[in-house]
Amino acid sequence: MRSMTTVYEALAEPTRRRILDLLRERPRLVGELVEALEMSQPGVSKHLRVLREVGLVSVRQDAQRRWYELRPEPLAEVNTWLESYRHLWEDRYNRLDDLLQELQAKERNND
């Protein structure tokens, strides 16, 4: 039997990332998500189920409506993992910045 999906597996799917982006703005009803994603209601519900299973989304019942809300706490684990890679990007950006400054200086000297 397959184990429960992890936060990383849930985030690997572009549609689920888009749902999280929409929920980051504000809680939404499933109908709003269906409209924004231009998907079927069963398709959106399948993605919401996965996001609920990993704890990235919670659902709040309000009479007959179900509001879906982002739960950012599980993203802290992802952020901690990514933090160890951040220096790689910073080094690359710093080298690019140095190169751009060098090219701009050469361009000014040629004017």
N, C-alpha and C positions, 0 to 999 in steps of 0.2 A: 504494500500500500504506500502511496506517495505521501511524503510528509507535507506539512503545511507550508505554503509559500512563504518565503522570507521577504523582508522589506526590500532587499536588493532585487529580488525577482519581480516584485510588484512594480518597482520603479523602472525596470528594464523595458516595460511596455509603454510606447509613446502615448497611447490613449489614456492610460492611467496617469501619466505625468500631466497631460492636458486637464484631466479632471481635477487633479490637485491644484493646478494653476488657477482654475476657475473657482475652486473652493477657498483658495488663499484670499481672493477678493472678498468673499462673503459666503455664508451658508446658502445652500440652494436646494430647491426641490428637484426631484428626478426629472420632471418634465422640462425644467430649465436646462438641465444638463443634456437631455436628449436633443433639444433644440440647438443648443450651442455647439454640440459635437456633430450634429446631423447624422445621428445613429438611431437605431431602433431602441425602444425602451428595454427589451430583454438584453440587448448587447450592453447598454449602459449599466443595467442592473448587475450583469455578470462582473463587470469591472469594479463596480462599487462593492460587491461581495468580497472580492479579493482584497481591496483596500481596507475594508472593515476587518477582515481576518488578520491582517498584519498590524492593525491598530492605527493606520494612517487617517482613517475616516471614522467618525461616529455618526449615529443617526438619532434624531430626536423626533418623537411623535408629537404632533400638534393637531389634535382632533383627527381628521382623516388624512392629514398631510404628514409626510416624512421629510424632515430637513436633514440634509447631509452637511457635515461640518468637518473641516480639516483638523486633525490632531497632530501638531508638529513635533511632539515629543519623540516619536521613533526616528525622525530625521536627525536628531542629535547624534545618534549612533553613526549614521552615514557621514555627517559632518566631521566627526572625530576621525573616522577612517580616511576621509579625503584630506584632512589637515596634514597628514604625513606626506601627501603628494604636492601640497601647495607650493613648497619651496621650488619644485621643478618648474612650475609655471612662472613663479616670480623671477627665477634665474633667466628664463627665456625672454620674458618681458623686459628685464633689465638689459640683456644683450641687444634686443631689438631697439630699445630706447637709445643705447649707446651708438648703434649703427646709424639710426636716423639723425642723431645729433652730429655725427661725423659727416654724413652726407650733406646735411644742411650747412655745416661749416665750409665744406668744399665748394658748395654752390655759391655761398656768399663770397668766397675768395675768388671765384671765377667771374663774378659780376663786375 
